[in-house]
């Protein structure tokens, strides 16, 4: 029985605990539970950056390195950053010495301002205490003219919403329950986390964060009937 006298973990701490056991199976299970859509979303995210000619990209919340690997394919130099040592251990096996990997928080990046040509981040802002401040911190390390691009789960609209609710609220938790290594908790957590984020931070508010962070020309694309949202713009 939990000790209710202890303070509840912060969103950052909860994310660290949630993802710690998922690394060994994250890539294949994430693709399967999204019906193959997650890899497509990541490819679209990376396609928002200009074709790489050796420019340096910081991939934040890099996890096991799925986006970082796509950036390498497109000709970029990549540094990956994540707060989870367990997820970074998988990324190190993937890349060897090809990609520097940094264990740190997105809320306080250990880099000087304007250190990178571009920046990507994936499924991040639901797990931080102050999303607007975190986005400003991410933009801080990007050189003027560089692209900042994000991928996040979205909430479908119209006829697709009841189907999403059924899958995310019932089908996903049931499927995750039979999987090992912490997927049951992740599957049960996901729908509530997504809904709360969009209820507390509708799209217009999120776009205000981007503009306040000094990112201009911000564009939005909803993918897979709105199940994913990619936002990107240029560092002013």
N, C-alpha and C positions, 0 to 999 in steps of 0.2 A: 504494500500500500504506500503511495507516495507521501513523503513528508511535506505537508502543506505549510509548514513553517519556513521552508526554504523558498527563496525568490524564484519566480519563473525564469527560465533561460531566455536570453535575448534572442531576437530573430537570427542573428549571426551565429550564436551558439547552437541554436536548434538546427540550423542548416548544417553546421559542422557535424553534429551528431547524426543527422538524417542521412547524409551522404557517405559517412565513414565506411559502412559495410558494402556499399553498392559498386565500388570500383571494378571488381573482377568481372561482373556481368553487365555493367552499365551500358556498353555500346549495343550489344545485341538485344537486351531487354527493352531499352529505350526505343529502338527501331521497331521491335515487335509490338509493343503496347501502343505505339502511335500508328500502327498499320503501315509502316514503312514511310511515314510522312516526315518524321524528325530529320533523317538524313537529307531530305529534299529541302526542308526549311533552312538547314545549316548551309547548304550549297547556295541558296538564294541570298542569305545573309552575306556570304563571302563575295558573291557577284556584285554587291553594291559598291565594293571598292574598285578603283581603277586597276587594270591589269598590272600585276607586279613587275617591277624592274629593279628588284633588290631593295625596295623600301622596307622600313622596319615597322612591323605591326605588333602592338601589345594586345594579346588575347586574354581578356580578363574573365574569371570564372571558367578557365580553360578545361577544368575537370580532367578527363582522360585524354584530352588533346584532339578531339574530333574536328573542331573548327581550325585549330592550329595546323592539322595535317592538310586540310583543304587550302589554307593560306600558303603553305609550302608549295603545293601543286601549282598555284598561280604565280609563283616566282617571288614571293615575299620572304624577307627574313622575319623570324617570329620569336618573340619572347612570350611565354605563357605564365599566367599568374593565377593562383587559387589559394584559398585558405585551408584546403583539405590535404593533409599530407598523404592520406590513403589514396585519394584520386590522383595526386601528382605522382605517386609511385607507379601507377599504371601508365601515365604519360611518359615517364622516364624509360620504361621498358619499350614504349612505342618509338621514341625518338633517339635514344642514346644521347650523343653529344650534339645532335643537330639543332636542338631547340633549348635555350636556357629556360629553366623553370624556377619560378620564385614562389615561395610560400609566404603569402601576405594577405592582408585584407584590402578589398577594393575601396573601403572607406578611408584608407590612409595609405596611398601608394608610395612605395619607397623609391621614387624616381624624381629627378628634377623636372621642372616645367618644360614643356615642348621637347620632350625626349624622343617621341615617336612620330612617325609619319602618319599612321592611322591607328585606330583602336576598334576592336570588336568585343562585345560581351553578350553572354547567353544566359537566360534564365537567372538573372541576378537580382533585380530590384525588389522582387518579392521577399528577399531574405535579408534586407538591410533595414536599419532603424529609420534612416532619413533618405529616401530615394533621391530627392532633389539635390541634396548636398553630395550624395555619392556620385551622381551624374556630373556635377560640377567638378568633383575631384578627378573623374575620368577624363573629362575634357581638358583639364589643366595640363596633362602630360602630352597632349597632341599639338603638333606644330600647326600654325595657321595654314589653311588650305587642305588639311588632312581630313579624312572621313572618319566619323564616329558612327558605328552601326550596332544595333541591338536586335536580339531575337527574344521574344517572350511568348508564353502561352496566351491565347486570347479567349474571348467568349463569343461563340457564334451567335448570329442574329437570325430572326425569321424562323422558317420551318426547321432549320438545322439545330436550333437551340434545344428543343426537347430531346432529340437524339443524343446530343452531346451530354445533356444532364443525365440521361439514362446510362450512358457508357461511363462517364466520369464519376457518377455517384454510386453506381452498382456494378457495372461490368468490370471496370478497371480494378476496384478493390478486390473483387472476387478472383480475378485473374492473378493479381499480385499476391494474394494470400497463399497460393500454391508455390510461389517462388521462394528460393532461399535468400539469405544474406540481406535481410532488412527491407525487402520490397513490399511486404505487407503494410508496414507503417507508412512507407512512401506513397503507396497506392491509396491508402485511406486519407492521407493528408492533402493530396494534390487538388481535388476539386474545391475544397473549402479555401485553400490558399489562393487559387486563381480567382474565385468569385470575390473574396474579400479585397484583393488587390484592385480589381477593376471597379468595385463599388466605392472604395476609398479614394481611388485615383483614376477617374475617367480620362479618356484620351486627351481631352482639351487641357486638363491639368498636367498631364505628362508632357505635352508639347510645350507648356509654359516652362517646365524644368529645362527642356532642351534649349529654348531660347535664352533663359536666364544663365545657362552654362556657357553661352557664347557660341552656340551651334546654329548656323543659318541654313536656309534652303531645306528645312526638314521635310522629309517625305515619309509616308506611311503606306505599307502594303499588307493587307490581310490575306492570309494563305489558308488553303484547305477549309473554305467556308467560314473563315474567321477563327479557326482553332489555334492559329499562330499569328503573331503580328511582328513585322520587321519595321523598325524605325531607323532612319539614317539621315545624316546631314553633314555639313562642312564646317570645320572649326574656323570661326571668323578671325 
